[in-house]
Amino acid sequence: MQPVLPVLDRRRSGVLLPLSALHGLYPQGVLGAAARHCVDWLASAGFSVWQLLPVGPPGPDGSPYWLRSDMAGDPALIDVAERPAATGAAYVDFCAAQAHWLDDYALFETLHSAQAEKPWQQWPAALRDRDSAALAAATRQHAGRIEEIRAQQFAFQQQWHALRRYAADRGVRLFGDLPFYVAPDSAETWMHREQYQLSADGAPQFVAGVPPDYFAADGQLWGNPLYDWDAAQRDGFAHWRARIRQQLDRFDLLRIDHFRALAAHWAVPAAAATARSGRWCPTPGVELLAQLAVDWPALPLVAEDLGEITPDVEALRRRHDLPGMQVLQFAFDGSTDSVHLPHRHAPRSVTYTGTHDNDTLVGWLQSLDGETLRRIEFYFGVHGGQLREVLMRGALGSVAQLAVLPIADVLGLGAEARFNTPGTVSGNWSWKLPPDTLTPALAARFALLNRVFGRSS
């Protein structure tokens, strides 16, 4: 395990910049020179946190929240020019230490390809149901490809650890993100069927989502299989602890996406057409977090507590002293008691101008009605052309221990740089960082802002 460095030990600022956004400039992979260049720029600009999205193999649409595995790393991120040879003691040690997931993951990816990329639920029954003789035969048949995938994951880990050391040497912490659920067609559901509510053929019995609200009359139906929480409790949450352990080998701080599902989760029958048919079911989040606190006494987690948050969710977060989130784009709906308003921020929290699910500040400001714009102008005492600047200053000046600016806001880009629009299925996750944008002049400007607001070291 790599050492987890403190992040919320002082006032810090960071930039939200997905690694996939670097692919346009570095098509040969980004975990080498590209990532080091970003670390150097962040450090020169006074930022000491780099927030990333999940880095596992993404879904067919590129979504980092629909992972084929949350143990593996995305091989597309490997810098081929700096790829280490998969030989020697380091490779042998890696394969031995990671065997609890690596061997089955490599076999899963190999079989996925051999089965014409059909979901594992549609494989021949012996492979679908992990018959030991069938798996042994497949392992012998595809030994070469399985070894290639192991070598890919070795390269990913080696390059990732090198990046983490490089960042630490320059005072930059890495801030990751853990999706609450995994994809139905994932190595995790195939390997650990007992941890999920699946039918005899591996199909989900109930799926995840959220109930109807102001934004979605039918709720949101995500389609992820639900965990079997009784099974999780029986084995001491071994599956979840392994997930967290893997991410904290990569990151210094980890955001738990959809944290509210640790208090209660919305369970929708798999055959339902909308999320309206769901119901709230209790989750043993108290017990899970208590176990995680034994493993990591200074629990390096952030709760994604956005949206409709009930008192039980807030109580769970406070019980374990986990920082929550505030987003300035949510602050100006006319409510005077919104926790997102800068004067209501909590010191032990993370504040954002926007997240990966929001429009950029420029795009958002252009979309607002006149009344909302006037609220923002009155709150900050400025007029239209200055609003992006003062909103970023509002985040940096917040009492929140960590302030994070999405890279599109740092660059002043419009809606064309939006990374994801929730509830849509196309046009997301594809934005790339324009060339020659992380300039010394821009770094100098933010270095001054970070110094003024006490966020530089």
ABEGO torsion letter per residue (X at the ends): XBBBBBAAABBBBBBBBBAAAAAAABAAEAABAAAAAAAAAAAAAGBABBBBBBABBBBAAGBAABBABAABBBAAABBAAABBBBBEAAAAAAAAAAAAAAAAAAAAAAAAAAAGGBBAAABBAAAAAGBAAAAAAAAAAAAAAAAAAAAAAAAAAAAAAAAAAAAAAAGBBBBBBBBABBBABBAAAAABAAABBBBAAGBBABBBEBBBBAABAAEBBAGBBBBBAAAAAAAGGAAAAAAAAAAAAABABBBBBGAAAAABBBBBBAABABAAABBBBBBBAAAAAAAAAAABABBBBBBBABEBBBAAAAAAAAAAGBBBBBBAAAAAAGBAABAABAAABBABBBBBABBAABBBAAAAAAABBAAAAAAAAAAAGBBAAAAAAAAAAAAAABABABBBBBAAAAAGBBAAABABBBGBABGBGABBBBBGABBAAAAAAAAAAAAAAGABX
